[in-house]
Amino acid sequence: MDGPGLPPFLLAGTEVQIHPFVPEVRLRLARDALDLWEEAQGAMNRGEMASPFWVSAWPGGLALARYLLQHPEIVSGRPVVDVATGSGVVAIAAVLAGAASVAAYDTDELAVRAARMNVRLNEVNVEVSRADVREISVPTGALVTAGDVFYDRTISAAMIQGLGALAEAGAEVLIGDPYRSYLPEDRLEPLATFDVAVDMFLESDPVKTTLVARVS
Ligand SMILES: C[S@@+](CC[C@H](N)C(=O)[O-])C[C@H]1O[C@@H](n2cnc3c(N)ncnc32)[C@H](O)[C@@H]1O
């Protein structure tokens, strides 16, 4: 069944797309993100659903997915854990890049269901669960990924705490981020930058220079 548990208006407002920056991955994304966020506003205001970030592929996740696909040697044969997975774009790219296993987490239940839908669409194997980055543990030797998670002060603080703890426990942690306001640049070792074309409703510029970096 397509999108079990997703509200009908979110299914109707999304369609399977191939984003030109990561054409290896198929995702169910908004036909028109502005229309869909406006339609969701009432339910969000009533606390019935979280902001539907998963209806878009964000530049941070797209750049990180591209980096993994360009560098399979970083992924190959390792367990990968993608936090704040949203649509699941990074998790799916990790499977395609040769990960031994991929687990994905998000705090938003609808994102979890949407990511599962996108996993099935790509006929890959990713275990998607609902969890906060500060609650998870990861296998030895894991590569942890997090795309576009520094857009809000509170979420950034949770990510710095959770990702920092995983890095201190021995995981390699990679992030992708278009230099958002709360990006902790002093904690990062830059690896690459990409220019990613983005949706003008969601972003201030048509192309976002996006950093891929290791959390140190
Ligand atoms: C901007 S979206 C990025 C989604 C995806 N990584 C991408 O790049 O397209 C941020 C995601 O972080 C999730 N999130 C926020 N706080 C979180 C937390 N403390 N732990 C795990 N996920 C969280 C949100 O639900 C949302 O799906």
The ligand as a Gaussian input file, in Angstrom:
#p B3LYP/6-31G(d) Opt

LIG

0 1
 C       15.459000      19.894000       7.603000
 S       14.989000      18.231000       7.939000
 C       16.296000      17.326000       7.138000
 C       15.845000      15.981000       6.667000
 C       16.864000      15.188000       5.850000
 N       18.022000      14.837000       6.646000
 C       17.281000      15.950000       4.615000
 O       18.399000      16.462000       4.591000
 O       16.469000      16.067000       3.667000
 C       15.389000      18.012000       9.667000
 C       14.806000      16.728000      10.290000
 O       15.296000      16.622000      11.642000
 C       14.316000      15.973000      12.421000
 N       14.666000      16.220000      13.827000
 C       14.542000      17.369000      14.527000
 N       15.017000      17.249000      15.774000
 C       15.471000      15.965000      15.891000
 C       16.079000      15.223000      16.955000
 N       16.312000      15.789000      18.159000
 N       16.447000      13.932000      16.719000
 C       16.194000      13.365000      15.506000
 N       15.601000      14.020000      14.466000
 C       15.251000      15.300000      14.652000
 C       13.041000      16.612000      11.921000
 O       11.887000      15.878000      12.278000
 C       13.293000      16.673000      10.413000
 O       12.799000      15.512000       9.760000

